[in-house]
Structure formats: structure tokens, C-alpha cells
Amino acid sequence: MSTPPNSDEFYEKLKGQLYETASWPSEYLYKFIIKSDHSKMAVLEAVFDNMGAVIKKTKSKNGKYISASISLSMPNPEAVIEKYKEVTEKVEGVISL
């Protein structure tokens, strides 16, 4: 049974992995998929506004979805996880990869 990506257990495991695999502060790459909806993309972009994030967007082959790759410098794993939580709270139907 897999752990849902919004559970505390999932985030604790992720935090441990982030501490093991990188020295902090570090560049981090977020990846999200949302339905092609300009308002949802605007909310997603607003979460990372004024942080120096580089956002690359790619539409799916049939145009129904947009993938967003967001790269930015983060101070620690806790900050990475807080952004994941903020995105899932604010952007309805987002898929985090």
C-alpha cells in the first residue's frame, strides 16, 4: 500500500531523503501536472512568485494538461515541503511528481 502524497508520513520520509541526498541550501526542482486552466497555472505561479524561480511549462500532446517544472534555491527540506503543502492547498487537482 502506498502512502498518499499529502500525508505527514510521506513528508517525513521525503524530508529524510532530502537531508541525505543534498547539502542545504540547495537547488530544488519541483514538478507538477495540472489541467490546462490558466487560472490554476496563475495560482501555481503565484506560490513561487518573487523567489527567483525558473518555471518551464509544457502542454500535453492533446492539450488537456500542463506540466510545470519549477527550479529554485531552497534553504532546507522543511521549506521544500512547505511549498508542496502550499501548492496542494491552493491548486485544485494538482499532481505532484
Backbone as XML, in Angstrom:
<?xml version="1.0"?>
<chain id="A" units="angstrom">
  <residue number="1" name="MET">
    <atom name="N" x="0.842" y="-1.174" z="0.000"/>
    <atom name="CA" x="0.000" y="0.000" z="0.000"/>
    <atom name="C" x="0.895" y="1.248" z="0.000"/>
  </residue>
  <residue number="2" name="SER">
    <atom name="N" x="0.655" y="2.147" z="-0.923"/>
    <atom name="CA" x="1.488" y="3.348" z="-0.990"/>
    <atom name="C" x="0.919" y="4.441" z="-0.089"/>
  </residue>
  <residue number="3" name="THR">
    <atom name="N" x="1.795" y="5.342" z="0.316"/>
    <atom name="CA" x="1.404" y="6.431" z="1.191"/>
    <atom name="C" x="0.900" y="7.599" z="0.349"/>
  </residue>
  <residue number="4" name="PRO">
    <atom name="N" x="-0.248" y="8.164" z="0.691"/>
    <atom name="CA" x="-0.743" y="9.310" z="-0.074"/>
    <atom name="C" x="0.250" y="10.465" z="0.000"/>
  </residue>
  <residue number="5" name="PRO">
    <atom name="N" x="0.440" y="11.202" z="-1.110"/>
    <atom name="CA" x="1.458" y="12.238" z="-1.136"/>
    <atom name="C" x="1.181" y="13.433" z="-0.239"/>
  </residue>
  <residue number="6" name="ASN">
    <atom name="N" x="0.032" y="13.511" z="0.389"/>
    <atom name="CA" x="-0.228" y="14.646" z="1.277"/>
    <atom name="C" x="-0.241" y="14.241" z="2.749"/>
  </residue>
  <residue number="7" name="SER">
    <atom name="N" x="0.228" y="13.032" z="3.049"/>
    <atom name="CA" x="0.216" y="12.580" z="4.432"/>
    <atom name="C" x="1.487" y="13.001" z="5.161"/>
  </residue>
  <residue number="8" name="ASP">
    <atom name="N" x="1.384" y="13.145" z="6.473"/>
    <atom name="CA" x="2.539" y="13.516" z="7.287"/>
    <atom name="C" x="3.660" y="12.497" z="7.149"/>
  </residue>
  <residue number="9" name="GLU">
    <atom name="N" x="3.292" y="11.225" z="7.064"/>
    <atom name="CA" x="4.296" y="10.161" z="6.923"/>
    <atom name="C" x="5.094" y="10.329" z="5.631"/>
  </residue>
  <residue number="10" name="PHE">
    <atom name="N" x="4.398" y="10.647" z="4.548"/>
    <atom name="CA" x="5.055" y="10.874" z="3.255"/>
    <atom name="C" x="6.051" y="12.021" z="3.368"/>
  </residue>
  <residue number="11" name="TYR">
    <atom name="N" x="5.635" y="13.128" z="3.972"/>
    <atom name="CA" x="6.506" y="14.296" z="4.070"/>
    <atom name="C" x="7.697" y="14.057" z="4.992"/>
  </residue>
  <residue number="12" name="GLU">
    <atom name="N" x="7.518" y="13.295" z="6.055"/>
    <atom name="CA" x="8.639" y="12.967" z="6.934"/>
    <atom name="C" x="9.680" y="12.130" z="6.195"/>
  </residue>
  <residue number="13" name="LYS">
    <atom name="N" x="9.202" y="11.168" z="5.402"/>
    <atom name="CA" x="10.111" y="10.330" z="4.614"/>
    <atom name="C" x="10.852" y="11.188" z="3.587"/>
  </residue>
  <residue number="14" name="LEU">
    <atom name="N" x="10.134" y="12.083" z="2.920"/>
    <atom name="CA" x="10.745" y="12.967" z="1.939"/>
    <atom name="C" x="11.799" y="13.856" z="2.593"/>
  </residue>
  <residue number="15" name="LYS">
    <atom name="N" x="11.489" y="14.395" z="3.766"/>
    <atom name="CA" x="12.441" y="15.253" z="4.468"/>
    <atom name="C" x="13.738" y="14.500" z="4.747"/>
  </residue>
  <residue number="16" name="GLY">
    <atom name="N" x="13.629" y="13.272" z="5.211"/>
    <atom name="CA" x="14.817" y="12.454" z="5.470"/>
    <atom name="C" x="15.626" y="12.220" z="4.209"/>
  </residue>
  <residue number="17" name="GLN">
    <atom name="N" x="14.946" y="11.922" z="3.106"/>
    <atom name="CA" x="15.635" y="11.687" z="1.839"/>
    <atom name="C" x="16.339" y="12.949" z="1.355"/>
  </residue>
  <residue number="18" name="LEU">
    <atom name="N" x="15.683" y="14.100" z="1.527"/>
    <atom name="CA" x="16.289" y="15.355" z="1.083"/>
    <atom name="C" x="17.548" y="15.681" z="1.886"/>
  </residue>
  <residue number="19" name="TYR">
    <atom name="N" x="17.516" y="15.429" z="3.190"/>
    <atom name="CA" x="18.705" y="15.663" z="4.007"/>
    <atom name="C" x="19.850" y="14.733" z="3.618"/>
  </residue>
  <residue number="20" name="GLU">
    <atom name="N" x="19.510" y="13.499" z="3.208"/>
    <atom name="CA" x="20.534" y="12.521" z="2.841"/>
    <atom name="C" x="21.162" y="12.800" z="1.484"/>
  </residue>
  <residue number="21" name="THR">
    <atom name="N" x="20.393" y="13.374" z="0.560"/>
    <atom name="CA" x="20.857" y="13.477" z="-0.821"/>
    <atom name="C" x="21.392" y="14.837" z="-1.228"/>
  </residue>
  <residue number="22" name="ALA">
    <atom name="N" x="21.288" y="15.850" z="-0.373"/>
    <atom name="CA" x="21.758" y="17.181" z="-0.771"/>
    <atom name="C" x="22.298" y="17.930" z="0.436"/>
  </residue>
  <residue number="23" name="SER">
    <atom name="N" x="23.184" y="18.897" z="0.169"/>
    <atom name="CA" x="23.608" y="19.812" z="1.223"/>
    <atom name="C" x="22.791" y="21.092" z="1.035"/>
  </residue>
  <residue number="24" name="TRP">
    <atom name="N" x="22.399" y="21.681" z="2.118"/>
    <atom name="CA" x="21.475" y="22.816" z="2.062"/>
    <atom name="C" x="22.141" y="24.102" z="2.475"/>
  </residue>
  <residue number="25" name="PRO">
    <atom name="N" x="21.778" y="25.231" z="1.865"/>
    <atom name="CA" x="20.749" y="25.432" z="0.842"/>
    <atom name="C" x="21.131" y="24.732" z="-0.471"/>
  </residue>
  <residue number="26" name="SER">
    <atom name="N" x="20.108" y="24.418" z="-1.265"/>
    <atom name="CA" x="20.316" y="23.661" z="-2.491"/>
    <atom name="C" x="19.278" y="24.043" z="-3.543"/>
  </residue>
  <residue number="27" name="GLU">
    <atom name="N" x="19.629" y="23.812" z="-4.795"/>
    <atom name="CA" x="18.685" y="23.989" z="-5.894"/>
    <atom name="C" x="17.719" y="22.806" z="-5.859"/>
  </residue>
  <residue number="28" name="TYR">
    <atom name="N" x="16.406" y="23.094" z="-5.983"/>
    <atom name="CA" x="15.413" y="22.027" z="-5.942"/>
    <atom name="C" x="14.508" y="22.163" z="-7.156"/>
  </residue>
  <residue number="29" name="LEU">
    <atom name="N" x="14.120" y="21.027" z="-7.735"/>
    <atom name="CA" x="13.245" y="21.007" z="-8.901"/>
    <atom name="C" x="11.901" y="20.393" z="-8.524"/>
  </residue>
  <residue number="30" name="TYR">
    <atom name="N" x="10.873" y="21.226" z="-8.553"/>
    <atom name="CA" x="9.502" y="20.768" z="-8.346"/>
    <atom name="C" x="8.923" y="20.403" z="-9.708"/>
  </residue>
  <residue number="31" name="LYS">
    <atom name="N" x="8.056" y="19.389" z="-9.719"/>
    <atom name="CA" x="7.341" y="19.039" z="-10.942"/>
    <atom name="C" x="5.872" y="18.823" z="-10.592"/>
  </residue>
  <residue number="32" name="PHE">
    <atom name="N" x="5.016" y="19.514" z="-11.341"/>
    <atom name="CA" x="3.581" y="19.427" z="-11.119"/>
    <atom name="C" x="2.873" y="19.233" z="-12.448"/>
  </residue>
  <residue number="33" name="ILE">
    <atom name="N" x="1.702" y="18.604" z="-12.387"/>
    <atom name="CA" x="0.820" y="18.480" z="-13.549"/>
    <atom name="C" x="-0.537" y="19.024" z="-13.127"/>
  </residue>
  <residue number="34" name="ILE">
    <atom name="N" x="-1.093" y="19.898" z="-13.985"/>
    <atom name="CA" x="-2.438" y="20.424" z="-13.736"/>
    <atom name="C" x="-3.221" y="20.377" z="-15.041"/>
  </residue>
  <residue number="35" name="LYS">
    <atom name="N" x="-4.554" y="20.427" z="-14.929"/>
    <atom name="CA" x="-5.381" y="20.525" z="-16.125"/>
    <atom name="C" x="-5.091" y="21.866" z="-16.780"/>
  </residue>
  <residue number="36" name="SER">
    <atom name="N" x="-5.214" y="21.912" z="-18.100"/>
    <atom name="CA" x="-4.972" y="23.163" z="-18.826"/>
    <atom name="C" x="-6.022" y="24.187" z="-18.421"/>
  </residue>
  <residue number="37" name="ASP">
    <atom name="N" x="-5.639" y="25.012" z="-17.491"/>
    <atom name="CA" x="-6.526" y="26.037" z="-16.946"/>
    <atom name="C" x="-5.630" y="27.204" z="-16.544"/>
  </residue>
  <residue number="38" name="HIS">
    <atom name="N" x="-5.795" y="28.315" z="-17.234"/>
    <atom name="CA" x="-4.916" y="29.460" z="-16.983"/>
    <atom name="C" x="-5.017" y="29.977" z="-15.553"/>
  </residue>
  <residue number="39" name="SER">
    <atom name="N" x="-6.194" y="29.884" z="-14.951"/>
    <atom name="CA" x="-6.333" y="30.378" z="-13.574"/>
    <atom name="C" x="-5.570" y="29.486" z="-12.596"/>
  </residue>
  <residue number="40" name="LYS">
    <atom name="N" x="-5.592" y="28.173" z="-12.818"/>
    <atom name="CA" x="-4.830" y="27.269" z="-11.950"/>
    <atom name="C" x="-3.331" y="27.498" z="-12.116"/>
  </residue>
  <residue number="41" name="MET">
    <atom name="N" x="-2.888" y="27.730" z="-13.348"/>
    <atom name="CA" x="-1.471" y="27.991" z="-13.584"/>
    <atom name="C" x="-1.071" y="29.303" z="-12.922"/>
  </residue>
  <residue number="42" name="ALA">
    <atom name="N" x="-1.937" y="30.288" z="-12.945"/>
    <atom name="CA" x="-1.638" y="31.574" z="-12.304"/>
    <atom name="C" x="-1.475" y="31.401" z="-10.796"/>
  </residue>
  <residue number="43" name="VAL">
    <atom name="N" x="-2.307" y="30.563" z="-10.192"/>
    <atom name="CA" x="-2.201" y="30.305" z="-8.752"/>
    <atom name="C" x="-0.896" y="29.580" z="-8.462"/>
  </residue>
  <residue number="44" name="LEU">
    <atom name="N" x="-0.566" y="28.587" z="-9.272"/>
    <atom name="CA" x="0.691" y="27.854" z="-9.092"/>
    <atom name="C" x="1.890" y="28.801" z="-9.201"/>
  </residue>
  <residue number="45" name="GLU">
    <atom name="N" x="1.888" y="29.648" z="-10.205"/>
    <atom name="CA" x="2.990" y="30.593" z="-10.376"/>
    <atom name="C" x="3.069" y="31.569" z="-9.204"/>
  </residue>
  <residue number="46" name="ALA">
    <atom name="N" x="1.921" y="31.969" z="-8.669"/>
    <atom name="CA" x="1.892" y="32.914" z="-7.549"/>
    <atom name="C" x="2.539" y="32.328" z="-6.291"/>
  </residue>
  <residue number="47" name="VAL">
    <atom name="N" x="2.430" y="31.017" z="-6.102"/>
    <atom name="CA" x="3.046" y="30.364" z="-4.939"/>
    <atom name="C" x="4.565" y="30.560" z="-4.949"/>
  </residue>
  <residue number="48" name="PHE">
    <atom name="N" x="5.140" y="30.610" z="-6.139"/>
    <atom name="CA" x="6.598" y="30.731" z="-6.267"/>
    <atom name="C" x="7.038" y="32.144" z="-6.685"/>
  </residue>
  <residue number="49" name="ASP">
    <atom name="N" x="6.110" y="33.099" z="-6.663"/>
    <atom name="CA" x="6.405" y="34.472" z="-7.083"/>
    <atom name="C" x="7.433" y="35.124" z="-6.158"/>
  </residue>
  <residue number="50" name="ASN">
    <atom name="N" x="8.291" y="35.940" z="-6.740"/>
    <atom name="CA" x="9.317" y="36.693" z="-6.005"/>
    <atom name="C" x="10.314" y="35.809" z="-5.253"/>
  </residue>
  <residue number="51" name="MET">
    <atom name="N" x="10.545" y="34.601" z="-5.753"/>
    <atom name="CA" x="11.502" y="33.698" z="-5.117"/>
    <atom name="C" x="12.677" y="33.387" z="-6.036"/>
  </residue>
  <residue number="52" name="GLY">
    <atom name="N" x="12.666" y="33.951" z="-7.229"/>
    <atom name="CA" x="13.731" y="33.659" z="-8.190"/>
    <atom name="C" x="13.557" y="32.328" z="-8.885"/>
  </residue>
  <residue number="53" name="ALA">
    <atom name="N" x="12.329" y="31.827" z="-8.919"/>
    <atom name="CA" x="12.059" y="30.524" z="-9.532"/>
    <atom name="C" x="12.091" y="30.610" z="-11.053"/>
  </residue>
  <residue number="54" name="VAL">
    <atom name="N" x="12.608" y="29.549" z="-11.663"/>
    <atom name="CA" x="12.557" y="29.397" z="-13.114"/>
    <atom name="C" x="11.462" y="28.380" z="-13.397"/>
  </residue>
  <residue number="55" name="ILE">
    <atom name="N" x="10.422" y="28.818" z="-14.115"/>
    <atom name="CA" x="9.264" y="27.964" z="-14.372"/>
    <atom name="C" x="9.204" y="27.630" z="-15.857"/>
  </residue>
  <residue number="56" name="LYS">
    <atom name="N" x="9.214" y="26.323" z="-16.151"/>
    <atom name="CA" x="9.077" y="25.855" z="-17.528"/>
    <atom name="C" x="7.766" y="25.091" z="-17.630"/>
  </residue>
  <residue number="57" name="LYS">
    <atom name="N" x="6.941" y="25.478" z="-18.619"/>
    <atom name="CA" x="5.634" y="24.852" z="-18.807"/>
    <atom name="C" x="5.602" y="24.109" z="-20.140"/>
  </residue>
  <residue number="58" name="THR">
    <atom name="N" x="4.997" y="22.933" z="-20.117"/>
    <atom name="CA" x="4.855" y="22.131" z="-21.326"/>
    <atom name="C" x="3.434" y="21.584" z="-21.387"/>
  </residue>
  <residue number="59" name="LYS">
    <atom name="N" x="2.755" y="21.826" z="-22.521"/>
    <atom name="CA" x="1.411" y="21.265" z="-22.701"/>
    <atom name="C" x="1.514" y="19.803" z="-23.113"/>
  </residue>
  <residue number="60" name="SER">
    <atom name="N" x="0.526" y="19.026" z="-22.687"/>
    <atom name="CA" x="0.488" y="17.626" z="-23.097"/>
    <atom name="C" x="0.159" y="17.540" z="-24.585"/>
  </residue>
  <residue number="61" name="LYS">
    <atom name="N" x="0.364" y="16.380" z="-25.141"/>
    <atom name="CA" x="0.149" y="16.167" z="-26.569"/>
    <atom name="C" x="-1.261" y="16.560" z="-27.008"/>
  </residue>
  <residue number="62" name="ASN">
    <atom name="N" x="-2.253" y="16.210" z="-26.184"/>
    <atom name="CA" x="-3.635" y="16.531" z="-26.543"/>
    <atom name="C" x="-4.108" y="17.875" z="-25.976"/>
  </residue>
  <residue number="63" name="GLY">
    <atom name="N" x="-3.238" y="18.559" z="-25.225"/>
    <atom name="CA" x="-3.564" y="19.889" z="-24.721"/>
    <atom name="C" x="-4.427" y="19.930" z="-23.475"/>
  </residue>
  <residue number="64" name="LYS">
    <atom name="N" x="-4.730" y="18.775" z="-22.893"/>
    <atom name="CA" x="-5.601" y="18.745" z="-21.712"/>
    <atom name="C" x="-4.858" y="19.077" z="-20.423"/>
  </residue>
  <residue number="65" name="TYR">
    <atom name="N" x="-3.547" y="18.882" z="-20.406"/>
    <atom name="CA" x="-2.763" y="19.078" z="-19.187"/>
    <atom name="C" x="-1.538" y="19.943" z="-19.468"/>
  </residue>
  <residue number="66" name="ILE">
    <atom name="N" x="-1.037" y="20.546" z="-18.413"/>
    <atom name="CA" x="0.210" y="21.298" z="-18.479"/>
    <atom name="C" x="1.118" y="20.757" z="-17.389"/>
  </residue>
  <residue number="67" name="SER">
    <atom name="N" x="2.378" y="20.477" z="-17.764"/>
    <atom name="CA" x="3.360" y="20.116" z="-16.743"/>
    <atom name="C" x="4.190" y="21.358" z="-16.472"/>
  </residue>
  <residue number="68" name="ALA">
    <atom name="N" x="4.491" y="21.571" z="-15.210"/>
    <atom name="CA" x="5.307" y="22.702" z="-14.798"/>
    <atom name="C" x="6.516" y="22.184" z="-14.040"/>
  </residue>
  <residue number="69" name="SER">
    <atom name="N" x="7.701" y="22.570" z="-14.506"/>
    <atom name="CA" x="8.949" y="22.271" z="-13.807"/>
    <atom name="C" x="9.428" y="23.586" z="-13.213"/>
  </residue>
  <residue number="70" name="ILE">
    <atom name="N" x="9.602" y="23.603" z="-11.910"/>
    <atom name="CA" x="9.943" y="24.833" z="-11.200"/>
    <atom name="C" x="11.243" y="24.609" z="-10.439"/>
  </residue>
  <residue number="71" name="SER">
    <atom name="N" x="12.252" y="25.354" z="-10.824"/>
    <atom name="CA" x="13.567" y="25.218" z="-10.219"/>
    <atom name="C" x="13.892" y="26.475" z="-9.423"/>
  </residue>
  <residue number="72" name="LEU">
    <atom name="N" x="14.342" y="26.276" z="-8.171"/>
    <atom name="CA" x="14.742" y="27.407" z="-7.351"/>
    <atom name="C" x="15.594" y="26.949" z="-6.190"/>
  </residue>
  <residue number="73" name="SER">
    <atom name="N" x="16.285" y="27.897" z="-5.605"/>
    <atom name="CA" x="17.129" y="27.607" z="-4.454"/>
    <atom name="C" x="16.258" y="27.600" z="-3.198"/>
  </residue>
  <residue number="74" name="MET">
    <atom name="N" x="16.396" y="26.539" z="-2.424"/>
    <atom name="CA" x="15.625" y="26.406" z="-1.189"/>
    <atom name="C" x="16.598" y="26.274" z="-0.018"/>
  </residue>
  <residue number="75" name="PRO">
    <atom name="N" x="16.257" y="26.859" z="1.142"/>
    <atom name="CA" x="17.181" y="26.858" z="2.275"/>
    <atom name="C" x="17.333" y="25.508" z="2.974"/>
  </residue>
  <residue number="76" name="ASN">
    <atom name="N" x="16.239" y="24.699" z="2.995"/>
    <atom name="CA" x="16.270" y="23.421" z="3.708"/>
    <atom name="C" x="15.095" y="22.552" z="3.285"/>
  </residue>
  <residue number="77" name="PRO">
    <atom name="N" x="15.104" y="21.270" z="3.641"/>
    <atom name="CA" x="13.997" y="20.377" z="3.284"/>
    <atom name="C" x="12.636" y="20.818" z="3.837"/>
  </residue>
  <residue number="78" name="GLU">
    <atom name="N" x="12.632" y="21.439" z="4.995"/>
    <atom name="CA" x="11.358" y="21.901" z="5.560"/>
    <atom name="C" x="10.695" y="22.931" z="4.645"/>
  </residue>
  <residue number="79" name="ALA">
    <atom name="N" x="11.501" y="23.822" z="4.059"/>
    <atom name="CA" x="10.968" y="24.831" z="3.136"/>
    <atom name="C" x="10.441" y="24.176" z="1.861"/>
  </residue>
  <residue number="80" name="VAL">
    <atom name="N" x="11.127" y="23.124" z="1.390"/>
    <atom name="CA" x="10.669" y="22.383" z="0.217"/>
    <atom name="C" x="9.284" y="21.797" z="0.485"/>
  </residue>
  <residue number="81" name="ILE">
    <atom name="N" x="9.129" y="21.165" z="1.628"/>
    <atom name="CA" x="7.868" y="20.515" z="1.986"/>
    <atom name="C" x="6.758" y="21.548" z="2.181"/>
  </residue>
  <residue number="82" name="GLU">
    <atom name="N" x="7.069" y="22.690" z="2.780"/>
    <atom name="CA" x="6.055" y="23.740" z="2.963"/>
    <atom name="C" x="5.508" y="24.204" z="1.615"/>
  </residue>
  <residue number="83" name="LYS">
    <atom name="N" x="6.359" y="24.308" z="0.603"/>
    <atom name="CA" x="5.892" y="24.716" z="-0.730"/>
    <atom name="C" x="4.994" y="23.642" z="-1.336"/>
  </residue>
  <residue number="84" name="TYR">
    <atom name="N" x="5.362" y="22.361" z="-1.163"/>
    <atom name="CA" x="4.491" y="21.291" z="-1.652"/>
    <atom name="C" x="3.106" y="21.409" z="-1.010"/>
  </residue>
  <residue number="85" name="LYS">
    <atom name="N" x="3.078" y="21.606" z="0.302"/>
    <atom name="CA" x="1.807" y="21.709" z="1.012"/>
    <atom name="C" x="1.012" y="22.921" z="0.545"/>
  </residue>
  <residue number="86" name="GLU">
    <atom name="N" x="1.691" y="24.042" z="0.336"/>
    <atom name="CA" x="1.013" y="25.256" z="-0.121"/>
    <atom name="C" x="0.389" y="25.045" z="-1.498"/>
  </residue>
  <residue number="87" name="VAL">
    <atom name="N" x="1.120" y="24.394" z="-2.392"/>
    <atom name="CA" x="0.602" y="24.133" z="-3.734"/>
    <atom name="C" x="-0.626" y="23.227" z="-3.660"/>
  </residue>
  <residue number="88" name="THR">
    <atom name="N" x="-0.558" y="22.147" z="-2.884"/>
    <atom name="CA" x="-1.695" y="21.224" z="-2.822"/>
    <atom name="C" x="-2.921" y="21.873" z="-2.164"/>
  </residue>
  <residue number="89" name="GLU">
    <atom name="N" x="-2.702" y="22.839" z="-1.272"/>
    <atom name="CA" x="-3.821" y="23.551" z="-0.657"/>
    <atom name="C" x="-4.468" y="24.544" z="-1.616"/>
  </residue>
  <residue number="90" name="LYS">
    <atom name="N" x="-3.664" y="25.190" z="-2.449"/>
    <atom name="CA" x="-4.160" y="26.296" z="-3.267"/>
    <atom name="C" x="-4.562" y="25.919" z="-4.687"/>
  </residue>
  <residue number="91" name="VAL">
    <atom name="N" x="-3.973" y="24.857" z="-5.246"/>
    <atom name="CA" x="-4.227" y="24.493" z="-6.632"/>
    <atom name="C" x="-5.032" y="23.199" z="-6.657"/>
  </residue>
  <residue number="92" name="GLU">
    <atom name="N" x="-6.292" y="23.326" z="-6.997"/>
    <atom name="CA" x="-7.192" y="22.162" z="-7.004"/>
    <atom name="C" x="-6.788" y="21.169" z="-8.106"/>
  </residue>
  <residue number="93" name="GLY">
    <atom name="N" x="-6.692" y="19.906" z="-7.714"/>
    <atom name="CA" x="-6.418" y="18.830" z="-8.668"/>
    <atom name="C" x="-4.972" y="18.710" z="-9.129"/>
  </residue>
  <residue number="94" name="VAL">
    <atom name="N" x="-4.055" y="19.400" z="-8.460"/>
    <atom name="CA" x="-2.652" y="19.336" z="-8.874"/>
    <atom name="C" x="-2.070" y="17.961" z="-8.550"/>
  </residue>
  <residue number="95" name="ILE">
    <atom name="N" x="-1.182" y="17.510" z="-9.436"/>
    <atom name="CA" x="-0.466" y="16.260" z="-9.222"/>
    <atom name="C" x="0.997" y="16.625" z="-9.011"/>
  </residue>
  <residue number="96" name="SER">
    <atom name="N" x="1.560" y="16.210" z="-7.904"/>
    <atom name="CA" x="2.972" y="16.454" z="-7.597"/>
    <atom name="C" x="3.786" y="15.237" z="-7.993"/>
  </residue>
  <residue number="97" name="LEU">
    <atom name="N" x="4.876" y="15.476" z="-8.668"/>
    <atom name="CA" x="5.747" y="14.367" z="-9.074"/>
    <atom name="C" x="7.047" y="14.423" z="-8.303"/>
  </residue>
</chain>
